[in-house]
Amino acid sequence: MLIIMKIKYFVYTVLILGVVGMITYRAIKNNEIGKPKNPESIGKSTTVSGMVLRPQVFNDNISLSGTLEANEQIEIRSEVSGIVESINFEEGSKIAKGQVLFKVNDIELQAQLSKVQTAQKLAAENERRAKLLLEKQAISQEEYDISSADYQSAKAESALIAAQLSKTTIRAPFSGIIGLRSISKGTYVNPSTVVAKLVNTDQLKITFSIPEKYASKINLNTQLIFTTSDSKETNTAKIYAIEPEVEIATRTLKMRAIANNPGGKLFPGTYANVILPLETVNDALMVPSEALIPVQNGKKIFISENGKAKEIDVEIGARTGNAVRVLSGLKVGDTVLTYGVMALKNGSPVKVIFKESEILTAE
């Protein structure tokens, strides 16, 4: 019995000591939570890159797609039907305003004009005689009025035939370059026949649309730049017309600019990449794109304050190739942490290395 009692006491003692040991271990571990495992790391700073925030001139631009159009462009047609008697232009050549392009045979109209001119002369003579007789009261006023009406009718018919006759000679309404013709000498044409296209490319129009939120920032005579898909050369244009209403389906506002085309290097129908300036800000605060940290409700930036990282919620605006404009949250003189910020926490000690070569593009 004595041996059994000793064994029980030994087991109970071991169990009690085990429980006490476990409680002591958990208390020590709980006390260590939140403390660095290596005591030497306490107070150690994280090395990061930074820059002192300075105001800059910032040109806020938007990039848009547009289409080049000829300043003036028409399809050349004949207003009268008939056989083409002569063609007076070469395909692809420059045409002067008023130049004869082609001639439709007018022999029938010439005959009709001769006929009505003869009738007009007779009516004019009858009207003259009737007037003399009226003055002598040899005829009534009604008889004179009939003679006068006949003369006016013959005169109008003569003018009508003359007008039709003039339409047989087709002239260029403006200067430009004429395209490929679709007729030959001897072709029968009518008003539906397209003979060729005449295009004025001394100036080109650029038609494009902007989102409605920018509508109030654009005015007439605003200068813009554009490039085309076949050349990296930069061209300038000026807005000269704006639609009076926003297009409901797309929520955009259409406008048109005009550009000079010296040398004819630009072609109508070409795609244009338009860079449209919205405003120039003389004191914009620009930060590198990598300094921004996305959070649930927006963006945040770390700045250095008294040797520690401070988390700042910011509102951002327009972007450039390597920078973002900050609208609120920062002020001039703040030290913005730009590189190595993803592992930082609010209040972390930091050592800032300033890079002179870190220059932002604010255009």
NORUR-V171190 format. One line per field, one symbol per residue. ss: DSSP state (H for helix, E for strand, C for the rest). psi: psi as a letter, one per 20 degrees, with the letter a starting at -180 (. if undefined). burial: # if it has 9 or more other C-alpha atoms within 8 Angstrom, else .. A space follows every 50 residues. Layout:
# NORUR-V171190
ss->???
psi->???
burial->???
This chain:
# NORUR-V171190
ss->CHHHHHHHHHHHHHHHHHHHHHHHHHHHHHHHCCCCCCHHHCCCCEEEEE EECCEEEEEEEEEEEEEEEEEEEEEECCCCCEEEEEECCCCCCEECCCCE EEEECCHHHHHHHHHHHHHHHHHHHHHHHHHHHHHCCCCCHHHHHHHHHH HHHHHHHHHHHHHHHHCCEEECCCCEEECCCCCCCCCEECCCCCCEEEEE EEEEEEEEEEEHHHHHHCCCCCEEEEEECCEEEEEEEEEEEECCCCECCC CEEEEEEEEECHHHCCCCCCEEEEEEEEEEEEEEEEEEHHHCEEECCEEE EEEEECCEEEEEEEEEEEECCCEEEEEECCCCCCEEEEECCCCCCCCCEE EEEECCCCCCCCC
psi->ghhgghgghgghgggghgggggggghhgghhipiqqhohiipjpqpprqr qppqqrppooqqprprppqqgpprpprpiqqapphqpkqppjrppqpipp grpppkhghgghggghhghggghgghhgghgghhhjkhrrhghghgghhh ghghgghghghhghhhiiopqpirqapqbpqjrrpippqriipogrpppo jhqqqoprqqqhijhiiprqjpqrqqrrhjqjppqqrppippqiqpoghi lqpqrprqqqmpikhqpqiqqpopoppgrppilqopqqhiipoprgjcqq qprpokjqpppppqpqcqqahjrppphqhrrpiqopphpkihiqqpippq opopohinpqol.
burial->..............................................#### ###.#######..########.#.####.########.#...#.###..# ######..##.##..##.##..##.##..##.##....#...##..##.# #..##.##..##.##.######..#####.....#...###..####### ############.##....#..#######......#####.#...##... #########.#.....##.#########.##..#####..###....### ####...#########...#.######.##.#.########......### ##.......#.#.
